[in-house]
Amino acid sequence: MSPIIVKALQLLLSLSILIVLHELGHFIPAKLFKTRVEKFYLFFDVKYSLFKKKIGETEYGIGWLPLGGYVKIAGMIDESMDKEQMAGPPQPWEFRSKPAWQRLIIMLGGVTVNFILAIIIYVALSYAYGDQYIKANSLRDGFHVTNTEIGDKLGIKTGDNIIAVDGNPIEKFGSLPLEIINGNEMTIQRDGRTFEQEIPVDFIAKLLEMDEKTSFLYPRTPFIIKEISKDSHNKGVDFQKGDEIIAVNGQKVRYYDEVSSLLESNKDSQATFTVLRNNSETNIEAKINSDGKLGVALGSLKLEELEERGVFAVKTIKYSFLESIPAGINRGVSTLGSYVKQMKKIFNPSTGAYKGVGGFGAIGGLFPDSWDWRAFWGTTAFISIILAFMNILPIPALDGGHVMFLLYEMVTGRKPGDKFMEYAQLIGFVILITLLLFANGNDLYKLLFD
C-alpha cells in the first residue's frame, strides 16, 4: 500500500477518535445538566450528511467534510449561527438558561477530555513499551552535525556535546534538537572546555530551509557496510556485509563522519580501505567517484552493540502499572510545555517559525509510512494535546473564546449580549478560516516548491 494512503488512513482514524471524544467532552456534561443537545456530528454536514440517525432529542451523524466535528447545544451561539432559536424566550433546557458555572464545565469538557486522553495514551505506552534512550551526557566523542550550514548557524560542530539548554541539563539525546528549537542558549562542551552559546533567533527559519526535513544531530557511529549498491562503480570489489571501515589510505578512522570527510577530500581516486571483518583486518582497493561516494549501502549496529563499544550509554526503563502513571503524566505535561514554547516562537515573526506552520498535510506527515500501532498512538496523543491547546485559545468560535466570555460574566456579573456574541462568533470564524487557509496553503507551497 502507498505510504501516502497509509498516512492518510492513520490521520483519518486518529482525527475521528479525537473528534468524537472531544465532542463527548461537551455532550456528557450538557446531558448531566439537562441541557438539550440537538446534534452530535463527526465531520461537518454542510448541506448534507453521509449518515444520520435521530435517537431521542439528538441527531447523530457523520458529515462529508473532514475538518472537525461538533455538537449543537440548544440555546447556544455557535458555528451554526442559529439566530431564530436565540430570538425566542429562553427555555429551561437551553444552554443560555443554565448557571454560568455549568456552562463553563460544558465548554471546558472537550479540552479536558483531549488532555486526559493524551495522558491515558502515554501511561499505556509507558506500561507497554517502557522507555529507551541514549544518555545525552554519555557520548564519548560528541555528536555528528549532519548539516554544516545548520551547524555554522548554531555555532556547533561534529565532536561537540551540548549538555544543557537554557541552563536545563539534557537527559535524552533524542530530545536535543527540539530543546534547541525551543531554547535560547546552549551549554557546549568542546575539546575539554565548556562555554555558553546563544541560539540565533532566526535559527528555526534556517532549519526550515533544509532540503531534508530530518534531524541535524546524530550520535557518531562507525561506517558499517551493508552491501554494494546495485548501480555501484565498485561492483566486484570484495566489500562484504558487516565490514567496518577503520582506515582510509592508512589514516585511522573511527566514525562515519571521518570516513565521509576522507571520501570527500579524495574524490575521483583509487584508495585503500582497511576494514574490520570477523575481528581481523583486511585491505581492499576501491574507487571513490567524483561525488565522493563509495557506492555502498550503509548498515548499522544495535544500540546495545554501540554501548558495548563505549560509544555512548543507553538507559532502558521498564515501568510497572503504578510506575507508568506518573511517567505518562510527566510525558503529557512536558509535551504540552514543549508545544507552548513552539507556539511562542511561531508568534514571534523574527524567528521565521511561522513558515513551518502546516495543516492537514503536516499533521499527516507526523505518522509513519507503514502502520505501527506504537507510533500511531504516540502521534495521536501528541495531536490530542495540540487540539486541547488550540481549542483553549481565547478566540471566539473556539472553546477558549466561550470560556473567556463566561469568565467575564462570572467576574462582572454581566452576561454579554446575544448580538455581541453573534458578532464575536463571526469574527472568530473568520480568524479560524484565515488560519486554516494559511496553514494548508503552507502545505501546498511546500509540496509544489520544496
PyMOL commands that set and color helices and strands:
alter all, ss='L'
color gray80, all
select helices_A, chain A and resi 3-32+83-87+95-97+100-129+136-138+148-154+173-182+203-208+256-265+303-308+321-346+349-351+353-356+360-364+373-391+399-412+418-449
alter helices_A, ss='H'
color red, helices_A
select strands_A, chain A and resi 37-55+58-73+131-134+143-145+161-165+168-169+185-190+193-198+217-219+225-228+244-248+251-252+269-277+280-288+296-298+314-317
alter strands_A, ss='S'
color yellow, strands_A
deselect
rebuild
show_as cartoon
